[in-house]
Structure formats: structure tokens, C-alpha cells
């Protein structure tokens, strides 16, 4: 990158990282602020209750880890891959919910996102998967030019 000029590719990448980091921090903090409700919602997911604590802490730590990774220059690319993979997993789960595979399932998201319908969740996740794909593509282009 030239001094004094930020290329549009770099700007788009920074926006991708910022959006993912902000979303995951917001999701994790809102779940922690309403921790008891989050546990109750996770208890009502279609997984055996013995896995609730593992799921609760797995989801929270994954969201926080992805955000931290994307704030670190050396882990940023891996964080973007991890965040995109998580969004793909969450999206597959939403598709199964929408197909009524599990029956009626409550949302265990935090904050404003918890008020989304499953269709809105799906669109939200697809948006972030798109951001992830764009970011991964731009990272690949950047690495090829440096090589």
C-alpha cells in the first residue's frame, strides 16, 4: 500500500473486517448481558440438554475469538475464514429450521438480531457470507500480488 493513498481494495477489506468484528462483538456482548435468557434459549434448541453448556460457551467463545482474530493483523485472514465458516454453519442451521426439520425453535441470538424472523436471519447471514466471500477473494488477490 502506498503511503497517503488507500486503495479501494484495502478499504473494502477493512469494511469487511469491521462489519464482521462489530457483528460478533455485538452478538457476544448482548448474549452475555442476557446470559440467563441465552441459556434458556439454548436449552430449547434441538440438541440434548447435556450439551447446553458446551454450546453456550462454544458459541460465545467462537464469536469473541473470531472478532479478536480479525483485530489482529497476523490472524486477520484466518479470522475472516473462521467467521465466514461460522456464518455458513449458522445459515445451514437456519435453513433446517425454515424447512421445519427441528419443529418450532426459538432464536438464541442476542440483541436486535433476536427479533428477526427466520427469513430475516437467513438474509442477514447470507449478507455476511457474501461479505466473507468478498473479503476472502480480496485477501487472495492481495497475497498473489505480494508473492
N, C-alpha and C positions, 0 to 999 in steps of 0.2 A: 504494500500500500504506500502510495506517495504521501509525503508529508503535506499537510494542508488540504489534501483532497481525499475525500472518502468516496470510493467507488459505489455505484448503486448496488452492486452485488454485496458489498460489505454492509451497506445499510439494510438491505433486505435480510441478510443473515442475522444482524443484530436485532431486528424486529422479530424474527422467528424465535431467537433465544429469549428475548424479553417477554413475548407473549406466553411461551411455554413456562418460563420461570414464574411469571406472575400468576398464571393459572394454577400451577401446582402449589405454590406457596399459599395462595388464597384458599384452595381446596383443603390443604392440610390444616391451616390455622382455623378455618371455620369448623372442621371436624373436631379439632382439639378443644375449641371453645364450647362446643356442644357434645362433649365426649360421651356422656351417658346416652344421649339420643342416638349417636353414631353406633354405639354398642348394641342398643335395642334394634336399630335398623339392620345391622349386620347379623344379629340373631335371627331375623326374619328372612334372610337370604336362603336360597335353596341348597345350602351346604350343611353338613352335620354340625350341631352346636359345639362339638368338641374342637372345631376349627375356628371358632369365632375370634378368640384372642390372636391366633396366628394371622387371620385375615385382617383384623383391625390394625395390628402393628405392621403387618406386611404392606398394606395399602398406604398407611401413614408414612412409614419409613421409605417406601419406594417414591412417593411424591416428594418428600423432602430431599432424598438422595438425588433424584433427577434434577431438582432445582439447584442444588449445590453444585452438581456436576456441570451444569450449564453456566454457572457463575465463575467457574474455574477455566482459565484459558487452556490448560493442558488436558482437561477432561470434557471440554465443551462438545466435541464431536461425539464422543461416547455417550454423553448425556442426551444429546439430540436423538441418537439411535435408540437409547433406552426409553426416552419419553415417547417417541413415536411407536415403539413396540408396545408400551403400556396402553397407549390410546387405541391401538389395533385390538388388543385383548379386551379392553373395556367395550369397544364397539361390537365385537363378536358377541359378548355377553348381552348387550342391548338388543342386538338382532334376535338372539334367542328369546329374550323377554318379549319382544314385539311379536314373535312367532308363537307366543304363548307356550313355549317349551316348558317353562317352570310354573305356569299359572300366574296368579297375581303376585307381584313382587314389589315391595316398597323401594324407593330410591334411597341409597345410602350416601349420596353426595352431600357436600356441605354448602352452606350459604345460599345464595340466589339460585345456584345450579340445581339445588334440591327441589325447587318449584317448577322445573322444566317437566314437560310431558316426555314420554319415552321417545316420541318423534323429534322433539326439540333436542333431547340428549343426543340422539343419533346424528342430527345435523351439526350440532356443536362438536361432537367427536370427529365427524368427517372433516370439518373445517380444520381441526388441529392435526389430523392425519395429513391433510393437504399441506399445511404449514411445515410439518415434519418432512414430507417428501421434497418440498421445495428447498428446505434448509439442507437436507442430505445431498441433494443434487448440487447445490451451490458449493457445499463443502468439498465435494468430489472434484468439481471444476477448479476450485482454488488449489487443491492438493496436486492436481495434474499440472497446473501452470507452474507450481513451485518445483516440481520434480524435473 
